[in-house]
Amino acid sequence: MQRLCALGVLVWSAAATVHAAPPDDGAALPGLVDEPTESGDPAEPETPTTEHEAPTTEPEAPATETTEPEAPTTETTEPEAPTTETIEPEAPGADPQEPAADPTDALADPSAEPAKPPAPSTAPSPPAATTSPPPRPPPSPPPAASKTSTDSNPSRTDPKDDAERSDDDTKRDAKAEDEEDKEPIKHKGFILDFRVGVVGCTRLLCQRHGAKPGLRLDGLMGRNFFGFLDLGLAGAWGRMRANVAPGTDGLALYGLTQEGLPPEAAALMFDEFTVDDAHLETIQAGLDARVHIIPRGRFDPYVGIGAQYNLFRGIYDTPAGETRMGFHGLAFPLQAGFVVFATKRLAFGAQFDYLVTWYGGVTVRGAPGDLGAPIPLIEDAAAEAGVNLPGDLPQLWSAGAVVHVRLGK
């Protein structure tokens, strides 16, 4: 369409040059006509001006046609080529440096024909004039959804890839767990032991009381070093039943009589020490050391030894009230046991202890009064009565089930 417009402009300029006849000899050239001396009506000369302006406005119709087709995208992308084509043609014989003829000069001679406007002025305005608005670019179509659009976004992943990664992670974790299960279980680390079992006693004193094994609770908290050595704090409490007939003399349970007591005990009222019922208690607290035969593995046998404070006491119900007679000393437990690891952190087993005891003192609290004395002081008086008190005092044993917990890598 733009090329047709340019061709029309060329034809129009050629027709204008054919109709523009050369002026007569007597006619003044447009540039040489003198200024009119008579004052005329300024409104009258405007009529020919409007007549000559008509051709300039008529050719503007093709320019408006160029603005109508906006749909083709190829026309909007071309550079403004018509602008250069419409500016080049000029009227034949016209000097480009000669000034354009003024229409008012032709009014000086009424007989003269009104001068035609120069050819360049009759040419239609180029399509790039301000009368035609710039074409709007066509709207770009929305981007088509495709798989590549999701792939280009790093924040979105393919569910299949996520499933594959999760499967790989699961397999990797399972493989690591299998490898850990195949490794031997280590014994080193922080350890906790809980034991529930029974406690009993031996020797003549236990026989006189008719002692029966009873409940014992003990535990250990410590650390295993290098898988071989356990060091920790241990504690235990036990209670045994006694079979004592009501009305039994309390001193007779120890093989003693009032006459065989030392002078320090003469002030006590042992004549009221008549027993109706009794039970025995044991308490230990101290250090334990255990050696593991196998430093690692599911089966863990061990042996141990310790040094603990030991209390053995009889608790008696008398008509005058409760009376407690206790023997204080040291216990050296000899231990042997084992545990089997169900997991890397938890094991179950059994343990047996025999407590080698030594007694250094005796205390009496209750109805007869209060007394505290060393064993050697009473030992001499008991020996005169034919009683070997240190040899009659009990030795303890215990056995129980162990729950072993290990905390460590």
C-alpha positions as CSV (number, residue, x, y, z in Angstrom):
1,M,0.0,0.0,0.0
2,Q,2.8,2.4,0.8
3,R,4.4,1.7,-2.6
4,L,1.1,2.6,-4.3
5,C,1.0,5.8,-2.3
6,A,4.5,6.7,-3.4
7,L,3.6,6.0,-7.1
8,G,0.5,8.2,-6.7
9,V,2.7,11.1,-5.4
10,L,5.0,10.8,-8.4
11,V,2.1,10.9,-10.9
12,W,0.6,13.9,-9.1
13,S,3.8,15.8,-9.3
14,A,4.2,15.0,-13.0
15,A,0.6,16.2,-13.7
16,A,1.3,19.4,-11.8
17,T,4.3,20.2,-13.9
18,V,2.4,19.7,-17.2
19,H,-0.4,22.1,-16.3
20,A,1.9,24.8,-15.0
21,A,2.6,26.8,-18.3
22,P,5.6,29.2,-18.4
23,P,4.6,32.8,-17.7
24,D,4.2,35.3,-20.6
25,D,6.8,37.8,-21.4
26,G,4.7,40.6,-20.0
27,A,3.9,38.8,-16.8
28,A,6.1,39.4,-13.9
29,L,8.0,36.6,-12.4
30,P,6.7,35.5,-9.1
31,G,9.9,36.7,-7.4
32,L,10.1,40.1,-9.3
33,V,6.6,41.6,-8.8
34,D,6.7,44.9,-7.0
35,E,4.7,45.4,-3.8
36,P,1.2,46.8,-4.4
37,T,1.0,50.5,-3.7
38,E,-2.7,50.6,-3.2
39,S,-4.1,49.5,0.1
40,G,-6.4,46.7,-0.3
41,D,-8.6,44.7,1.9
42,P,-6.5,42.2,3.6
43,A,-9.3,39.8,3.7
44,E,-9.6,39.6,-0.2
45,P,-6.2,38.1,-1.0
46,E,-7.0,35.2,1.3
47,T,-9.3,33.6,-1.3
48,P,-6.8,32.4,-3.8
49,T,-4.7,31.2,-0.9
50,T,-7.4,28.9,0.1
51,E,-7.9,27.7,-3.5
52,H,-4.3,26.8,-3.7
53,E,-4.3,25.1,-0.4
54,A,-6.9,22.6,-1.5
55,P,-4.5,20.4,-3.4
56,T,-2.3,20.2,-0.4
57,T,-5.1,18.9,1.8
58,E,-6.6,16.5,-0.8
59,P,-3.6,14.2,-1.1
60,E,-3.7,13.5,2.6
61,A,-6.4,10.8,2.1
62,P,-3.9,8.2,1.0
63,A,-1.8,8.9,4.1
64,T,-4.8,8.0,6.3
65,E,-5.1,4.8,4.4
66,T,-1.7,3.8,5.6
67,T,-2.8,3.9,9.2
68,E,-5.7,1.6,8.7
69,P,-3.9,-1.8,8.1
70,E,-2.3,-2.4,11.5
71,A,-2.8,-6.2,11.5
72,P,0.1,-7.3,9.3
73,T,3.2,-7.4,11.4
74,T,5.5,-7.2,8.4
75,E,4.6,-3.6,7.6
76,T,5.1,-2.3,11.1
77,T,8.6,-3.8,11.2
78,E,9.8,-2.1,8.0
79,P,11.8,1.1,8.4
80,E,10.3,4.4,7.3
81,A,11.2,3.9,3.6
82,P,8.3,5.9,2.2
83,T,9.7,9.0,3.9
84,T,12.8,9.1,1.7
85,E,10.9,8.4,-1.5
86,T,8.4,11.2,-1.2
87,I,11.0,13.9,-0.3
88,E,13.2,13.2,-3.4
89,P,10.9,14.3,-6.3
90,E,11.0,18.0,-7.3
91,A,9.4,20.0,-10.0
92,P,11.3,20.0,-13.3
93,G,13.2,23.2,-14.0
94,A,13.0,24.4,-10.5
95,D,16.0,25.7,-8.8
96,P,16.4,24.2,-5.3
97,Q,18.1,27.4,-4.1
98,E,15.4,29.8,-5.5
99,P,13.0,31.0,-2.9
100,A,9.4,30.0,-3.2
101,A,7.0,32.4,-4.9
102,D,4.8,34.4,-2.5
103,P,1.1,34.1,-3.5
104,T,0.5,37.8,-2.5
105,D,2.8,38.9,-5.4
106,A,0.5,37.7,-8.0
107,L,-2.3,40.0,-6.7
108,A,-0.3,43.0,-7.8
109,D,-1.4,42.4,-11.4
110,P,-5.0,41.4,-11.8
111,S,-4.5,40.2,-15.3
112,A,-1.8,37.9,-14.3
113,E,-2.7,34.4,-13.6
114,P,-2.2,33.4,-10.0
115,A,1.0,31.6,-9.6
116,K,1.0,28.0,-8.8
117,P,2.6,26.9,-5.6
118,P,5.9,25.2,-6.1
119,A,5.8,21.5,-6.8
120,P,7.3,20.5,-3.6
121,S,4.5,22.3,-1.7
122,T,1.9,20.4,-3.8
123,A,3.4,17.1,-2.9
124,P,1.5,15.3,-0.2
125,S,2.9,15.1,3.2
126,P,5.0,12.0,3.8
127,P,3.3,9.2,5.6
128,A,5.5,9.8,8.6
129,A,3.8,13.1,9.3
130,T,2.3,13.8,12.7
131,T,-1.2,13.3,11.3
132,S,-0.9,9.6,11.4
133,P,-0.3,8.1,14.8
134,P,2.6,5.6,15.1
135,P,1.4,2.0,14.6
136,R,1.0,0.0,17.7
137,P,2.9,-3.2,17.9
138,P,0.7,-6.3,17.8
139,P,0.2,-7.9,21.2
140,S,2.6,-10.7,21.8
141,P,1.0,-14.1,22.3
142,P,1.3,-15.7,25.7
143,P,4.1,-18.1,26.1
144,A,3.0,-21.7,25.5
145,A,3.3,-23.9,28.4
146,S,5.8,-26.6,27.9
147,K,7.9,-29.0,29.9
148,T,11.0,-26.8,29.4
149,S,9.3,-24.0,31.3
150,T,9.1,-26.1,34.4
151,D,12.6,-27.4,33.8
152,S,14.0,-23.9,33.6
153,N,12.6,-23.1,37.1
154,P,15.1,-24.4,39.6
155,S,12.6,-24.2,42.5
156,R,10.4,-26.8,40.9
157,T,11.5,-30.4,40.5
158,D,10.1,-33.4,38.8
159,P,8.2,-35.7,41.2
160,K,9.8,-38.7,39.5
161,D,13.3,-37.2,40.3
162,D,12.2,-36.7,43.9
163,A,10.9,-40.3,44.1
164,E,14.2,-41.6,42.7
165,R,16.2,-39.5,45.2
166,S,14.1,-40.7,48.1
167,D,14.6,-44.3,47.0
168,D,18.3,-43.8,46.7
169,D,18.5,-42.2,50.1
170,T,16.5,-45.1,51.6
171,K,18.7,-47.6,50.0
172,R,21.8,-45.7,51.2
173,D,20.5,-45.5,54.8
174,A,19.6,-49.2,54.7
175,K,23.0,-50.1,53.5
176,A,24.6,-48.0,56.2
177,E,22.5,-49.7,58.8
178,D,23.4,-53.1,57.5
179,E,27.1,-52.1,57.6
180,E,26.7,-50.9,61.2
181,D,24.9,-54.1,62.1
182,K,27.7,-56.2,60.7
183,E,30.3,-54.2,62.8
184,P,31.0,-55.7,66.3
185,I,29.1,-53.9,69.0
186,K,31.4,-51.6,71.1
187,H,31.3,-51.7,74.8
188,K,33.0,-48.3,75.6
189,G,31.0,-45.2,76.6
190,F,28.8,-44.0,79.4
191,I,27.0,-46.9,81.1
192,L,24.0,-47.4,83.3
193,D,23.1,-50.7,85.1
194,F,19.9,-51.6,86.9
195,R,19.6,-54.8,88.8
196,V,16.7,-56.5,90.5
197,G,17.4,-59.7,92.5
198,V,17.6,-61.4,95.8
199,V,20.0,-61.0,98.8
200,G,20.9,-63.6,101.4
201,C,23.3,-64.0,104.3
202,T,25.4,-66.7,105.8
203,R,26.9,-67.5,109.3
204,L,25.5,-68.1,112.7
205,L,23.8,-64.8,113.3
206,C,21.6,-65.3,110.2
207,Q,20.8,-68.8,111.4
208,R,19.7,-67.5,114.8
209,H,17.4,-65.1,113.1
210,G,16.1,-67.6,110.7
211,A,16.9,-65.2,107.8
212,K,15.3,-65.9,104.5
213,P,16.5,-64.3,101.2
214,G,14.7,-61.1,100.2
215,L,14.5,-58.4,97.7
216,R,17.6,-56.5,96.6
217,L,17.8,-53.4,94.3
218,D,21.1,-52.0,93.1
219,G,22.6,-50.1,90.3
220,L,25.8,-48.7,88.8
221,M,26.5,-45.4,86.9
222,G,29.9,-45.0,85.3
223,R,32.0,-45.3,82.1
224,N,33.6,-48.0,80.1
225,F,37.2,-47.3,78.9
226,F,38.5,-48.9,75.8
227,G,35.9,-51.6,76.0
228,F,37.8,-53.3,78.8
229,L,37.3,-51.5,82.1
230,D,34.2,-50.2,83.9
231,L,34.6,-47.6,86.7
232,G,31.5,-46.3,88.4
233,L,29.5,-45.5,91.5
234,A,27.4,-48.4,92.9
235,G,24.7,-48.6,95.5
236,A,22.3,-51.3,96.8
237,W,19.5,-51.8,99.3
238,G,18.2,-55.2,100.5
239,R,15.7,-56.6,103.0
240,M,15.5,-60.1,104.3
241,R,12.8,-61.8,106.3
242,A,13.5,-63.1,109.8
243,N,11.7,-66.0,111.6
244,V,11.7,-65.0,115.2
245,A,9.3,-66.4,117.8
246,P,7.5,-63.7,119.8
247,G,9.0,-63.0,123.3
248,T,12.5,-64.0,122.2
249,D,15.4,-62.3,124.1
250,G,17.0,-59.9,121.7
251,L,20.6,-60.4,123.1
252,A,20.2,-64.2,122.6
253,L,19.9,-63.6,118.9
254,Y,23.6,-62.5,119.0
255,G,24.7,-65.1,121.6
256,L,25.1,-62.5,124.3
257,T,23.7,-62.0,127.8
258,Q,23.5,-58.9,130.1
259,E,26.4,-60.3,132.2
260,G,28.6,-60.6,129.1
261,L,28.2,-57.0,128.0
262,P,31.0,-54.4,128.6
263,P,30.6,-51.9,131.4
264,E,29.7,-49.2,128.8
265,A,26.5,-51.1,128.0
266,A,25.5,-51.7,131.6
267,A,23.4,-48.5,131.7
268,L,21.1,-49.8,128.9
269,M,17.9,-51.5,129.8
270,F,18.3,-54.7,127.9
271,D,15.9,-56.5,130.2
272,E,13.1,-54.8,128.1
273,F,14.7,-56.0,124.9
274,T,12.1,-58.7,124.2
275,V,11.5,-59.3,120.4
276,D,8.0,-59.9,119.0
277,D,8.9,-59.6,115.3
278,A,12.1,-58.8,113.3
279,H,13.5,-58.2,109.8
280,L,17.0,-57.5,108.5
281,E,18.2,-54.8,106.1
282,T,21.4,-54.2,104.2
283,I,22.8,-51.0,102.6
284,Q,25.9,-50.6,100.5
285,A,27.4,-47.6,98.6
286,G,30.8,-47.2,97.0
287,L,33.0,-47.8,94.0
288,D,33.0,-50.7,91.5
289,A,35.5,-51.8,88.9
290,R,34.7,-54.4,86.3
291,V,36.9,-55.9,83.6
292,H,35.4,-57.1,80.4
293,I,36.9,-60.2,78.9
294,I,35.8,-59.3,75.3
295,P,36.1,-55.6,74.4
296,R,33.4,-55.7,71.7
297,G,30.7,-58.0,70.5
298,R,27.1,-58.9,71.3
299,F,28.1,-61.2,74.2
300,D,29.8,-59.3,77.0
301,P,31.0,-61.3,80.0
302,Y,32.8,-59.5,82.9
303,V,34.2,-59.9,86.4
304,G,34.5,-57.1,89.0
305,I,35.5,-56.0,92.5
306,G,34.5,-53.1,94.6
307,A,35.0,-51.2,97.9
308,Q,31.8,-50.1,99.6
309,Y,30.4,-48.9,102.9
310,N,28.3,-51.7,104.4
311,L,25.5,-51.6,107.0
312,F,23.8,-54.7,108.4
313,R,21.1,-54.1,110.9
314,G,18.2,-55.9,112.6
315,I,15.0,-54.0,113.2
316,Y,13.0,-55.4,116.1
317,D,9.5,-54.8,117.4
318,T,9.5,-54.8,121.2
319,P,6.8,-54.0,123.9
320,A,8.7,-50.8,124.6
321,G,8.9,-49.8,121.0
322,E,11.1,-50.3,117.9
323,T,14.8,-51.1,118.5
324,R,17.5,-51.0,115.9
325,M,20.9,-52.7,116.2
326,G,23.3,-52.0,113.4
327,F,26.8,-53.3,112.5
328,H,28.9,-51.0,110.3
329,G,31.9,-51.9,108.2
330,L,33.3,-52.4,104.7
331,A,32.2,-54.7,102.0
332,F,34.3,-55.9,99.1
333,P,32.0,-57.4,96.5
334,L,33.3,-60.0,94.2
335,Q,31.3,-59.9,91.0
336,A,30.7,-62.1,87.9
337,G,28.2,-61.5,85.2
338,F,27.4,-61.1,81.6
339,V,25.1,-59.2,79.3
340,V,23.8,-59.9,75.7
341,F,23.2,-56.8,73.5
342,A,19.8,-56.7,71.9
343,T,20.8,-53.5,70.2
344,K,23.9,-51.3,70.2
345,R,22.6,-49.5,73.2
346,L,20.6,-52.0,75.2
347,A,21.6,-55.3,76.8
348,F,20.2,-57.8,79.2
349,G,22.0,-60.2,81.5
350,A,22.6,-61.5,85.0
351,Q,25.1,-60.9,87.8
352,F,26.2,-62.6,91.0
353,D,27.9,-60.9,94.0
354,Y,29.5,-62.2,97.1
355,L,30.3,-59.5,99.7
356,V,33.3,-60.1,101.8
357,T,32.5,-57.9,104.9
358,W,34.4,-56.5,107.8
359,Y,32.6,-54.9,110.8
360,G,34.2,-52.2,112.9
361,G,31.4,-50.8,115.1
362,V,28.0,-51.4,116.6
363,T,25.1,-49.0,117.3
364,V,22.0,-49.5,119.4
365,R,19.0,-47.2,119.0
366,G,15.6,-47.6,120.5
367,A,13.8,-48.9,123.7
368,P,16.9,-50.0,125.7
369,G,18.7,-46.7,124.9
370,D,21.4,-45.4,122.6
371,L,24.8,-46.9,122.4
372,G,27.8,-46.8,120.0
373,A,30.9,-48.9,120.5
374,P,33.7,-50.4,118.5
375,I,33.5,-54.1,117.8
376,P,36.7,-54.9,119.6
377,L,35.2,-53.6,122.9
378,I,32.3,-55.9,122.7
379,E,34.4,-58.7,121.2
380,D,36.4,-59.2,124.3
381,A,33.3,-59.4,126.6
382,A,31.6,-61.8,124.1
383,A,34.7,-64.0,124.0
384,E,34.6,-64.4,127.8
385,A,31.0,-65.7,127.3
386,G,32.3,-68.1,124.6
387,V,31.0,-66.1,121.6
388,N,33.1,-65.3,118.6
389,L,31.2,-62.2,117.6
390,P,33.3,-61.2,114.5
391,G,33.0,-64.7,113.2
392,D,29.2,-64.9,113.8
393,L,28.4,-61.6,111.9
394,P,26.9,-62.2,108.5
395,Q,28.4,-62.3,105.1
396,L,26.1,-61.3,102.2
397,W,25.5,-62.6,98.7
398,S,23.1,-61.5,95.9
399,A,22.0,-62.5,92.4
400,G,19.8,-60.7,90.0
401,A,18.8,-59.7,86.5
402,V,20.7,-56.8,84.8
403,V,19.5,-54.2,82.4
404,H,22.6,-52.6,80.8
405,V,22.4,-49.3,78.9
406,R,25.3,-47.9,76.9
407,L,25.5,-44.3,75.7
408,G,28.3,-43.6,73.3
409,K,29.6,-44.0,69.8
